[in-house]
């Protein structure tokens, strides 16, 4: 029986030979205490309204699970004036001191790399950061009416993300980075594939190349419809598309990609409710394993961009059902 790490890596290889389905994030141990994350997201607190380092206002009511940006106080209301209103946070100046990395390095050192992959986290990608600054409707309009200014802002955000990448890779040396950027809704992309290729894809070239050049696996989280740019995601070097939802043709993608990128997700987050039953959870998980498991290069998980579910009763049932499927189908689990 392969170890969790071995099985994960075999699943990623085009000609790999995993001995079972990878069970959710079982092979990855996330380090969530790096100074970049603390600097960019550390002041978000449930029940409070806060501003991040970009100046975006986040509201986190007690009744919500996450903080969300508000459009009541936009950082960039006019794209042609973005150089005056947007102050790109200086990650290098604020996150480079060696002492700031001590906790993260200690957390990484405590992980047995023979058994697990050390995973770093990069939230709020280029597209998300841009619409957090100006609102998603304004961003879509600006791409058409003021493309030059919008592209320059996106390039500035891309450079910021590149510096984030360098700091993580150079200081923490993770095995894998989960990088977030949702490029669509459940049913379609926010912008056309052609516009995405012109404005968004170029911002990821240098960033993801740096990861690949340093032996870091790329897990890109996008719990949305992106099947029309799947080849572009391969071209960027993405090893795992995490968060793939079932409005994408997952079976068709498995056939088309033929092992060039692993798909992770499939389990509908509708089961993550306070009143969801064990039977409902197991039925959904079993359906996903039976539908996508045989196609290979697939990791069943809920579509969120980090381990765990919102309601604590859901995750143990979900992972137990994947293990049960592995025992029944592969004889291991």
Buried (B, 14 or more C-beta within 10 A) or exposed (E): EBEBBBBBBBBBEEEBEBBBBBBBBBBBBBBEBBBBBBBBBBBEEEEEBBEBBBBBBBEBEEEEEEBEBBBEEBBBBBBEEBEEBBEBBEBEEBBBEEEBBEBBBEBBEEBEEEEBBBBBBBBBBBBBBBBBBBBBEBBBBBBEEBBEBBBBBBBBBBBBBBBBBBBBBEBBBBBBBBBBBBBBEEEEBBBEBEBBBBBBBBBBBBBBBBBBEEEBBBBBBBBBBBBBBBBBBBBBBBBBBBBBBBBBEBBEBBEBBEBBBBBBBBBBBEBBBEEBEEEBBBEBBBBBBEBBBEBBBBBBBBBBBBBBBBBEBBBEBBBBBBBBBBEEBBEEB
